Amino acid sequence: FINPGLLGSLDKLNQRFATPIERYQDKPARLQLKKLIQPFMLRRTKSQVLDELPARTEITLQVDLSSEEKALYEALRRDAIAKLTTTDATAGAKHLQVLAEITRLRRMCCNPQLVMPEMAPPSAKLQLFGEVLEELLSNRHKALVLPINI
């Protein structure tokens, strides 16, 4: 639609390029097609488009659990061990139970309210994030926040 006569009619396109490339893996035909359409294909990086954009700044914050969160984590860990040692599940089902308990512990590390919404201690990660966010907003910065749990 940009340059209607560039590749000819549908029959010509099939005869010159589609059939030789698809059926016979004709490399010269593929290279000729690529040469024809390459000026219309935009594949650019940020450095080719905008020079005035600042370089990306990546900040990774390590956050330790608060003492209340550590106590809750330990209680959940012991509970998981007790559940897994007393279960009579088959090997496949037990494997799923292990994964479920690990997921529960990981969720607790993200935010205790994900595991115990009614009586969870405040999240150390959310508190630190709130402080960083206030600083970013007060200085009119833009940020992309990616939570990573390791």
Stockholm file with secondary structure:
# STOCKHOLM 1.0

chainA/1-150         FINPGLLGSLDKLNQRFATPIERYQDKPARLQLKKLIQPFMLRRTKSQVLDELPARTEITLQVDLSSEEKALYEALRRDAIAKLTTTDATAGAKHLQVLAEITRLRRMCCNPQLVMPEMAPPSAKLQLFGEVLEELLSNRHKALVLPINI
#=GR chainA/1-150 SS CCSTTSSCCHHHHIIIIIHHHHHHCCHHHHHHHHHHHGGGCCCCCHHHHCSSSCCCCCCCCCCCCCHHHHHHHHHHHHHHHHHHHHCCCCHHHHHHHHHHHHHHHHHHHHCGGGTCTTTCCCCHHHHHHHHHHHHHHHTTCCCCCCCCCC
#=GC SS_cons         CCSTTSSCCHHHHIIIIIHHHHHHCCHHHHHHHHHHHGGGCCCCCHHHHCSSSCCCCCCCCCCCCCHHHHHHHHHHHHHHHHHHHHCCCCHHHHHHHHHHHHHHHHHHHHCGGGTCTTTCCCCHHHHHHHHHHHHHHHTTCCCCCCCCCC
//
